[in-house]
Amino acid sequence: MLPRCYPNYKTVHRRFQSWCRNEVLRSVLTDIANELRERGVLDEEEGFIDATFALAKGGGAEIGPTKRGKGLKIMAIVDRHGLPLSVSTHAANHHEVRLVQLCFDFYMIQAKPENLIGDRAYDRDDRPAPFEPGQAAHARPP
């Protein structure tokens, strides 16, 4: 539910889609992240990654069939203060660990975290090859 001061949800969604398509939202978030980095507020040492599943009954190009139905995965990487450094959507029929590298394609600053911390979903033996040097390392909280 949107606050009453917002226009109709269809208008909000249309504007959001336009901002995403024209990379306005990415530009704004990148500028904010770089400003915080310059001020020393952004913590590049640790990043946290997680994903969530969203139903998409209407389908679409990026929608994948799963046991739970059609949907997509929304993945995010945040710094230790919760500032989003990457947010991306992917077809839901791929395991999260296989989407980590793709998530870095949407990363908003040049420096990658030294340690990337995820839940048990990222602690798998069949995960893809390690990241390139200096990008990130998997870690799992105790």
C-alpha positions, 0 to 999 in steps of 0.5 A: 500500500502506498501512502495517500500522498502518492499518485495512483499505484499504476502511475507510480509503477509506470514512473518506476519502470521508466526510471529503471529503463532509462537508468535514472534510479541506478544513476541516483543510487550510484551517486549516493553510494559514491558520495557516502564512500567519499565521506567514509560512511560506506563500509567496503570491507564487508558486504551481505547478500541475500535473495527473496522470491516474488510471485509473477503470475502474469509472466514476462521475459525474466520469469522462471517456473519453479515448484512455487509457481512462476516468479523471479528472484530479487537479489541484494548486496548491502554494506554493514549499515544496510545501504544497498550496493546492488539490487537485481532481479533474475529468473527464479529457476536458478539457484541463488549461488549461481546468480552472485556474479550477475549481481555484481553486474549491477554493483553501484561502486567500483570497489568490491567487498573484501568479504561477502557474507550470505546464508547457508544457501551460498555454502554449497559444494557445487557453486561456480568457480571462485570470484576473480581476485579482489572481487569477493570471498564467500563467508557464512555466519556461524 
